[in-house]
């Protein structure tokens, strides 16, 4: 049985208790002062509270900057740092940025994801994709049942070429039958397009999915036979491959099965001297890049900002075609239509306005109904409008 200690067992208990009683008023006073000091020290001084309150409250200057930065900024979803998409978007920022417009390039994940981002990612105004991806998602309905009504295009851009990088023991694309071939990341535009092209060419491969750099390393180590890269030439990641890696580019035959969907492309040895035999252009297939946006209502702020971008793009377009801008700009035809899709109204206005017709009639050279003449005349018209703007 546990017994309770008694006062006899611990003779010091009485005297200690008595001493603590004697000291209790002093201890209480000391503890009270200490608590009060800590309370005062824990509270910020009055002027600090005032300063914090001032910082928390938005000032007129802060509101002015918020309004200014958000009113004229247009965010464009592009591609990875090694993609032509990002180079093109950077060119837009360099040429078009001024006090009234700011282009904000965004690193993206390719044409397929860019469509998803334009549709559903907050803050994205414009994206770059391909005509093939627009057709694909319109046919599957997986993103929207009315994609052609939700999206509009600003302009077709340039052709993107298919590059098939392989080890030297692979002599032709038909040799890839039954072998491991990288089609880029899963659900990417490269994967979707590569599956389609290889299917139409009746080439059955063991598909793998990895990024470009890892795929090239995997070819060198013998893990896979080839990788597919779809990019506007020259593709930087391919240009950097040294001759010592013993890799090369394969020709992609432009067969009748591909003609209704893709366009003909070529890869020149001067662009990839380590991968293409000198004096021999390689045939390949290409898809057109397209600049897209939401079908914004004209009264909205988003429409106004995209329209401002369109005005800057069309009026300063000749500057984008000059060096040192990306060479793909010289392949862009702003007047080229995209069948089955509506053009953004502000862009359509630029192409159909009376000033262009007046410009053509005054020149009396060429036929605006002829596609080749129309492209040339429109380029001259854009240069003329830019010069007129400088005079004002």
Buried (B, 14 or more C-beta within 10 A) or exposed (E): EEEEEEEEEEEEEEEEEEEEEEEEEEEEEEEEEEEEEEEEEEEEEEEEEEEEEEEEEEEEEEEEEEEEEEEBBBBBBBBBEBBBBBBBBBBBBEBBBEEEBBBBBBEBBBBBBBBBBBBEBEEBBBBBBBBBBBBBBBEEEEBBEEBBEEBBBBBBBBBBBBBBBBBEEBEEBEBBEEBBBBBBBEEBBBBBBBBBBBEBBEBEBEBBBBBBEEBBEBBBEEBBBBBBBBBBBBBBBBBEBEEEBEBBBBBBBBEEBBEEBBBEBBBEBEBBEBBBEEEEBBEBBBBBBBBBBBBBEEEEEEBBBBBBBBBBBBBBBBBBBEEEBBBBBEBBBBBBEBEEBEBBBBBBBBBEEEEBEEBBEEEEEBEBEEEEBBBBBBBBBBBBBBEEEEEE
